[in-house]
């Protein structure tokens, strides 16, 4: 393919062909997003608008970026995690003329340099996964916010941060909470995280899961997805929690609940999925069994306290890709996967295309809604906004249709019955 000139910085443009094949593979499994592309490509609703995104550069993200571009948008992109960029996909996007600054293994300076390049020309819309782009705009370039119509946020952690900011009156433009759409959190967070986390653990270790004590910290949607899948593979799942209702739910779903102090002594594999810092600390690491595998699938690399691990260990070495073995001061060895960064993206390919299809259909619709509302003269408040609930049913309906599944419809009598409060025994 001819390289179309555009601003970019990627690892190696020579990987573009490989990246193109990956994106083609993903696209065949993303029929909902494809249907949106087909629906809007002709009317070009994003023509004249620049969308800047900061989200994992995966094959699925490549399909989203090209869908925006096919519907008229000028797009600039950076990755939202130093270890999640697929260099081949980044090359394919650069090759196709997308403005992109992303490569695997960025340091902090590269990371913010890349974000800054994507906003050298002020965007009309921002798209985040973890809110780093929005924070960058708010903290370093607040004057830009006046020109920004709105944004969207992909993940639980990001939505929490933005809601806190909005509560403080500090959010300078409206943001759609894509994470909070049912067709996002109830699928991506559960089945996406569940499968991709196990995928990352297996790629980085190839261990047998059956019969292992598998500790999941956090029983939110992501932790529950991981626990369900580990249980399905024959592991003995242990859950640690701070929230009584979540711990109760885990118990009633057949998981063992205990504190991390107890779990640290018996676990073979540990996964953190809490969104909170310091879930596994120095003393926990020290009490682990020989050969314990420890990883994180939360958005930020704060859940494993690696500074404390450094204090209680004497040396470390890479023993295979994404797998670092630490020798502890008590002589035992434990393994940290992906250096505590999200294991599903750093050691595997992130969530499967089939779930990202619905997450990214929500992203597309969030941005389309922002543009349509702006064009109809509507002013949105500077808060975190939910997508309309009807959209969930629409997206789920298309998904079912593309899976060849039909569902029932209520009869007229049933519709009346549903709203008739006088009907009783
Ligand atoms: N987050 C988790 N999995 C992902 C994927 N495949 N693409 C983009 N973002 C993701």
Boltz pocket constraint, residues with backbone or C-beta under 6 A from the ligand:
constraints:
  - pocket:
      binder: B
      contacts: [[A, 55], [A, 56], [A, 57], [A, 58], [A, 59], [A, 60], [A, 61], [A, 192], [A, 196], [A, 345], [A, 349], [A, 350], [A, 351], [A, 352], [A, 353], [A, 356]]
      max_distance: 6.0
